[in-house]
Amino acid sequence: MTAASHGPGPGGAEAPRGLPRGARLGVDVGKARIGLAGSDPDGLVATPVETVPRVLDVPAGADGSPAVTADVARIVAEAQERFAAVVYVGLPRHLSGAEGAATADARAFALRLAAAVAPAEVRLVDERMTTVTAHAQLRSAGRRTKTHRSVVDQAAAVIILQSALDVERSAGERAGELVEQRPPGA
């Protein structure tokens, strides 16, 4: 079987058909921190990677487009190291499905990330309730709130990524909304 085939993966699980092989990253964008999760090349299991400090002050680059900040650069490095095919960024909507300030922030971050991580795709996926679910899972695992703050963002990123992987497996296509990559200065 070749590396490009989509036969059974580890443990006999079936990799998504019709999708190119390549790791996936999950990103949970917060105001202070960004949780990062990664998958295996067959996109079967999401695991925590790290928590990256968020850079809120984004200067303009030489061409007028937003500069690549340390947080984006760290995600790009992880994507390159893993040969990631796609980066899933959580899109925080209200429970009603409406979009608010946090949604606009995640969209802006995803746009900057898409320009920096190309040719890998960046896709936005619904992340309603992921942070709440991550807190609940960590509490049930016996972690106190004060001690799990450093990993809750990673846990939320795992939930975002695993949900996207499950959609890939069931639908045979990438999850979420593609972020169009704009040329610099556009």
C-alpha positions as CSV (number, residue, x, y, z in Angstrom):
1,M,0.0,0.0,0.0
2,T,1.4,3.4,-0.9
3,A,1.6,6.4,1.4
4,A,-1.1,8.1,-0.7
5,S,-3.6,5.2,-0.3
6,H,-6.5,5.5,2.1
7,G,-6.7,2.0,3.5
8,P,-7.1,1.2,7.1
9,G,-5.0,3.4,9.4
10,P,-3.8,2.6,12.9
11,G,-6.0,0.2,14.8
12,G,-7.9,-0.6,11.5
13,A,-9.7,2.7,11.4
14,E,-10.5,4.0,7.9
15,A,-8.9,7.3,6.8
16,P,-11.2,9.8,5.0
17,R,-11.5,8.8,1.3
18,G,-10.9,11.3,-1.5
19,L,-8.8,13.6,0.7
20,P,-5.0,13.9,0.4
21,R,-3.0,12.6,3.2
22,G,-1.5,15.1,5.6
23,A,-1.7,16.1,9.2
24,R,-4.3,18.6,10.3
25,L,-4.1,21.3,12.9
26,G,-6.8,22.7,15.2
27,V,-6.6,26.2,16.5
28,D,-8.7,27.7,19.3
29,V,-8.2,31.5,19.1
30,G,-8.7,33.4,22.4
31,K,-7.9,36.9,23.5
32,A,-4.9,35.9,25.6
33,R,-3.9,32.4,24.4
34,I,-4.3,30.2,21.3
35,G,-4.8,26.5,21.8
36,L,-3.2,24.2,19.2
37,A,-3.9,20.6,18.5
38,G,-2.6,18.2,15.8
39,S,-3.6,15.0,14.1
40,D,-1.8,12.1,12.5
41,P,-1.2,12.2,8.7
42,D,-4.4,10.1,8.2
43,G,-6.5,12.5,10.2
44,L,-7.8,10.0,12.6
45,V,-7.0,11.3,16.1
46,A,-6.6,14.8,17.5
47,T,-4.1,15.4,20.3
48,P,-3.0,18.5,22.2
49,V,0.1,20.3,21.0
50,E,0.7,23.5,22.9
51,T,-0.7,26.9,24.1
52,V,0.7,29.9,22.2
53,P,0.5,33.4,23.7
54,R,-1.8,35.6,21.6
55,V,-0.4,38.8,19.9
56,L,-3.1,41.4,19.7
57,D,-1.1,44.3,18.4
58,V,-0.6,43.5,14.7
59,P,1.6,46.0,12.9
60,A,1.4,46.5,9.1
61,G,4.1,44.9,7.0
62,A,6.2,46.7,4.3
63,D,3.4,46.1,1.7
64,G,0.7,47.4,4.0
65,S,-0.7,44.0,4.8
66,P,-0.7,42.7,8.4
67,A,2.8,41.6,9.5
68,V,3.3,38.0,10.6
69,T,3.2,38.0,14.4
70,A,4.9,35.6,16.7
71,D,1.6,33.6,17.3
72,V,1.0,33.2,13.6
73,A,4.6,32.3,13.0
74,R,4.5,29.6,15.6
75,I,1.4,28.0,14.0
76,V,3.0,28.2,10.6
77,A,6.2,26.5,12.0
78,E,4.0,23.7,13.5
79,A,2.1,23.3,10.2
80,Q,5.4,23.0,8.2
81,E,7.0,20.6,10.7
82,R,3.9,18.3,10.5
83,F,3.4,18.8,6.7
84,A,-0.2,19.9,7.5
85,A,-2.7,19.8,4.7
86,V,-5.2,21.9,6.5
87,V,-5.6,24.1,9.5
88,Y,-9.0,24.3,11.2
89,V,-9.7,27.5,13.1
90,G,-12.6,27.5,15.5
91,L,-15.3,30.0,14.7
92,P,-17.1,31.1,17.9
93,R,-20.7,31.8,17.2
94,H,-23.4,32.6,19.7
95,L,-25.7,29.7,20.6
96,S,-28.3,31.1,18.2
97,G,-25.7,30.9,15.4
98,A,-25.3,34.7,15.2
99,E,-21.8,36.1,14.8
100,G,-20.3,38.7,17.2
101,A,-17.0,40.4,18.1
102,A,-15.3,37.1,18.9
103,T,-16.4,35.7,15.5
104,A,-15.0,38.7,13.7
105,D,-11.7,38.4,15.6
106,A,-11.4,34.7,14.7
107,R,-12.1,35.5,11.0
108,A,-9.5,38.2,11.0
109,F,-6.9,35.9,12.6
110,A,-7.8,33.1,10.1
111,L,-7.3,35.4,7.2
112,R,-3.8,36.4,8.5
113,L,-3.0,32.8,9.1
114,A,-4.2,31.7,5.6
115,A,-1.8,34.2,4.0
116,A,1.1,32.9,6.1
117,V,0.5,29.1,6.0
118,A,-0.2,28.8,2.2
119,P,-0.3,26.4,0.4
120,A,-2.0,24.6,3.3
121,E,-5.8,25.4,3.5
122,V,-7.3,27.3,6.4
123,R,-10.9,26.5,7.2
124,L,-13.3,27.9,9.8
125,V,-15.4,25.4,11.8
126,D,-18.2,26.1,14.3
127,E,-16.8,25.9,17.8
128,R,-19.9,26.6,19.9
129,M,-19.5,25.2,23.4
130,T,-15.9,23.9,22.9
131,T,-14.4,25.9,25.8
132,V,-17.2,25.0,28.1
133,T,-16.9,21.3,27.1
134,A,-13.1,21.5,27.6
135,H,-13.5,22.9,31.1
136,A,-16.0,20.2,31.9
137,Q,-13.8,17.4,30.6
138,L,-10.8,18.7,32.6
139,R,-12.9,19.1,35.8
140,S,-14.2,15.5,35.4
141,A,-10.5,14.4,35.0
142,G,-9.8,16.0,38.4
143,R,-8.1,19.1,37.3
144,R,-8.8,22.2,39.3
145,T,-9.8,25.4,37.4
146,K,-6.6,27.3,38.4
147,T,-4.4,24.4,37.3
148,H,-6.1,23.7,34.0
149,R,-6.1,27.2,32.6
150,S,-2.9,26.5,30.8
151,V,-4.3,23.4,29.0
152,V,-8.0,24.4,28.5
153,D,-7.1,26.1,25.2
154,Q,-5.4,23.0,24.0
155,A,-8.3,20.9,25.0
156,A,-10.7,23.2,23.1
157,A,-8.4,22.9,20.1
158,V,-8.6,19.1,20.3
159,I,-12.4,19.3,20.4
160,I,-12.4,21.6,17.3
161,L,-10.0,19.4,15.4
162,Q,-11.7,16.1,16.4
163,S,-15.0,17.4,15.3
164,A,-13.6,18.4,11.9
165,L,-11.9,15.0,11.5
166,D,-15.2,13.3,12.3
167,V,-16.9,15.4,9.5
168,E,-14.1,14.5,7.1
169,R,-14.6,10.8,7.9
170,S,-18.4,10.9,7.5
171,A,-18.7,13.3,4.6
172,G,-15.5,12.5,2.7
173,E,-14.7,16.2,2.3
174,R,-13.1,18.9,4.4
175,A,-15.1,20.4,7.1
176,G,-16.0,24.1,7.5
177,E,-15.7,27.2,5.4
178,L,-12.5,27.8,3.3
179,V,-10.7,31.0,4.1
180,E,-9.7,32.6,0.8
181,Q,-6.0,33.4,0.7
182,R,-5.5,37.0,-0.5
183,P,-2.3,38.1,-2.1
184,P,-0.2,40.6,0.0
185,G,-1.5,44.1,-0.1
186,A,-4.9,43.0,-1.5
